[in-house]
């Protein structure tokens, strides 16, 4: 990744105006994933009880979308055997 002087000035201005994240917002129409401590604890608990757990089972248990359940299990908790 190449950093330009203009890019540095742009991000400096954004941070001085209250922007606190360097990640891009999700594209329009894409759901924003909210990971709560309760959801993480629930997934972690049921994964410990059931080693053959699937993302679909997590989805049903949390009453959430498949992508959110996958993100919690694989992206946040780093559970590889689901």
PAZAPA-4460 file (N, C-alpha, C; in steps of 0.05 Angstrom, whole numbers, plus 32768, in hexadecimal, padded with zeros to 4 digits):
% residues 82
    n_x    n_y    n_z   ca_x   ca_y   ca_z    c_x    c_y    c_z   seq   type   mol
   8011   7FE9   8000   8000   8000   8000   8012   8019   8000     1      X     A
   800B   802B   7FEF   801B   8043   7FEC   800C   805A   7FFA     2      X     A
   801B   8069   800A   800F   8080   8018   8019   8099   800B     3      X     A
   8006   80AA   8004   800E   80C4   7FF8   800B   80DA   800C     4      X     A
   8017   80F0   8006   8015   8108   8017   7FF8   8111   8019     5      X     A
   7FEA   8110   8002   7FCE   8118   8002   7FBD   8106   8014     6      X     A
   7FC4   80EC   8013   7FB5   80D9   8024   7FBA   80DE   8042     7      X     A
   7FD2   80E5   8049   7FD9   80EB   8065   7FC9   8104   806E     8      X     A
   7FC8   8118   805D   7FB9   8130   8064   7F9B   812A   8066     9      X     A
   7F91   811A   8054   7F75   8113   8055   7F6E   8105   806F    10      X     A
   7F7D   80F0   8076   7F77   80E2   808F   7F7C   80F3   80A8    11      X     A
   7F90   8104   80A7   7F95   8116   80BE   7F7C   8128   80C2    12      X     A
   7F72   8132   80AC   7F5A   8143   80AF   7F42   8134   80B9    13      X     A
   7F3F   811A   80B0   7F28   810A   80BA   7F2B   8105   80D8    14      X     A
   7F43   80FE   80E1   7F46   80F8   80FD   7F43   8111   810E    15      X     A
   7F4B   8128   8104   7F47   8141   8113   7F2A   8148   8115    16      X     A
   7F1A   813E   8102   7EFD   8144   8102   7EEC   812E   810F    17      X     A
   7EFA   811C   811E   7EEB   8108   812D   7EE9   80EC   8122    18      X     A
   7EF3   80E7   810A   7EF3   80CC   8100   7F07   80BC   8110    19      X     A
   7EFF   80A4   8119   7F11   8094   812A   7F17   8079   811F    20      X     A
   7F0F   8073   8106   7F13   8059   80FB   7F1E   805C   80DF    21      X     A
   7F32   804B   80D8   7F3D   804B   80BD   7F2F   8037   80AB    22      X     A
   7F1C   8028   80B5   7F0E   8015   80A4   7EF7   8022   8096    23      X     A
   7EF2   8018   807E   7EDC   8023   806E   7EC1   8019   8079    24      X     A
   7EAD   8029   8077   7E92   8020   807F   7E88   800A   806B    25      X     A
   7E76   7FF9   8074   7E6C   7FE5   8061   7E5E   7FF2   804A    26      X     A
   7E5F   7FE5   8032   7E51   7FF1   801B   7E33   7FF3   8020    27      X     A
   7E26   8005   8012   7E09   8008   8015   7DFA   7FEE   8010    28      X     A
   7DE7   7FE7   8021   7DD8   7FCF   801E   7DE4   7FB7   802D    29      X     A
   7DFD   7FB9   8036   7E09   7FA4   8045   7E04   7FA8   8063    30      X     A
   7DFC   7F93   8070   7DF5   7F95   808C   7E0F   7F9A   809D    31      X     A
   7E0C   7FA9   80B2   7E22   7FAE   80C4   7E21   7F98   80D9    32      X     A
   7E38   7F8B   80DD   7E39   7F75   80F1   7E3F   7F81   810D    33      X     A
   7E2E   7F7A   811F   7E32   7F82   813B   7E38   7F69   814B    34      X     A
   7E50   7F69   8157   7E59   7F52   8167   7E57   7F5B   8184    35      X     A
   7E45   7F4E   8193   7E41   7F54   81AF   7E50   7F40   81C0    36      X     A
   7E58   7F48   81D8   7E65   7F35   81EA   7E53   7F1D   81F0    37      X     A
   7E39   7F22   81F1   7E26   7F0C   81F6   7E26   7EF7   81E0    38      X     A
   7E26   7F01   81C7   7E26   7EEF   81B0   7E40   7EDF   81AF    39      X     A
   7E57   7EED   81B5   7E70   7EDE   81B5   7E71   7EC9   81CB    40      X     A
   7E67   7ECF   81E2   7E66   7EBC   81F8   7E54   7EA4   81F1    41      X     A
   7E3D   7EAA   81E5   7E2B   7E95   81DD   7E38   7E82   81C9    42      X     A
   7E44   7E8D   81B4   7E51   7E7D   81A0   7E68   7E6C   81AC    43      X     A
   7E78   7E79   81BD   7E8E   7E6B   81CA   7E84   7E54   81DB    44      X     A
   7E6E   7E59   81EA   7E63   7E44   81FB   7E58   7E2D   81EC    45      X     A
   7E48   7E32   81D7   7E3D   7E1C   81C8   7E52   7E0D   81B7    46      X     A
   7E67   7E1B   81AF   7E7D   7E0E   81A1   7E8C   7DFB   81B3    47      X     A
   7E8F   7E02   81CC   7E9D   7DF0   81DF   7E8C   7DD8   81E5    48      X     A
   7E71   7DDB   81E6   7E5F   7DC5   81EB   7E5C   7DB2   81D3    49      X     A
   7E5D   7DBD   81BB   7E58   7DAD   81A3   7E6E   7DB2   818F    50      X     A
   7E81   7D9F   818D   7E98   7DA2   817B   7E91   7D9F   815E    51      X     A
   7E79   7D95   8158   7E71   7D92   813C   7E5D   7DA7   8134    52      X     A
   7E5E   7DBE   8141   7E4C   7DD5   813D   7E50   7DE0   8121    53      X     A
   7E3A   7DE9   8115   7E3B   7DF5   80FB   7E33   7E13   80FD    54      X     A
   7E3B   7E22   80E9   7E33   7E3E   80E9   7E15   7E41   80E7    55      X     A
   7E07   7E2F   80D9   7DEA   7E30   80D8   7DDE   7E2C   80F4    56      X     A
   7DE9   7E1B   8104   7DDF   7E17   8120   7DE3   7E30   8130    57      X     A
   7DFA   7E3D   812D   7E00   7E56   813B   7DEB   7E6B   8132    58      X     A
   7DE6   7E6C   8118   7DD3   7E7F   810D   7DB7   7E7B   811A    59      X     A
   7DAF   7E62   811C   7D95   7E5D   8128   7D95   7E63   8146    60      X     A
   7DAA   7E5D   8154   7DAC   7E61   8171   7DAB   7E7F   8178    61      X     A
   7DBA   7E8F   8168   7DBC   7EAC   816D   7DA5   7EBB   8161    62      X     A
   7D96   7EAE   814E   7D81   7EBC   813F   7D8D   7ED4   8130    63      X     A
   7DA2   7ECE   8121   7DB1   7EE3   8112   7DB5   7ED9   80F6    64      X     A
   7DC3   7EE9   80E6   7DC9   7EE2   80CB   7DE1   7ED0   80C9    65      X     A
   7DE2   7EC0   80B4   7DF8   7EAD   80B0   7E13   7EBB   80B0    66      X     A
   7E14   7ED2   80A2   7E2E   7EE0   80A0   7E37   7EEA   80BB    67      X     A
   7E25   7EF3   80CC   7E2C   7EFD   80E6   7E36   7EE6   80F8    68      X     A
   7E28   7ECF   80F6   7E30   7EB7   8106   7E4C   7EAE   80FD    69      X     A
   7E50   7EAE   80E3   7E6B   7EA6   80D8   7E80   7EB9   80E1    70      X     A
   7E7A   7ED3   80E1   7E8E   7EE7   80E9   7E95   7EE4   8106    71      X     A
   7E82   7EDF   8117   7E87   7EDB   8134   7E99   7EC3   8138    72      X     A
   7E91   7EAC   812C   7E9F   7E93   8130   7EBB   7E93   8125    73      X     A
   7EBD   7E9B   810C   7ED7   7E9A   80FE   7EE8   7EB3   8101    74      X     A
   7EDB   7ECA   80FD   7EEA   7EE3   80FE   7EF2   7EED   8119    75      X     A
   7EDF   7EEC   812C   7EE4   7EF7   8146   7EF0   7EE2   8159    76      X     A
   7EE3   7ECB   815B   7EEB   7EB7   816F   7F01   7EA4   8163    77      X     A
   7F05   7EA5   8149   7F1A   7E95   813C   7F15   7E77   8141    78      X     A
   7EFC   7E6E   8140   7EF6   7E52   8142   7EF8   7E46   8127    79      X     A
   7F0A   7E33   8123   7F10   7E28   8108   7F01   7E0F   8101    80      X     A
   7EF6   7E01   8115   7EEA   7DE7   810F   7ECC   7DE8   810A    81      X     A
   7EC1   7DFF   8104   7EA4   7E01   80FF   7EA0   7E01   80E1    82      X     A
***
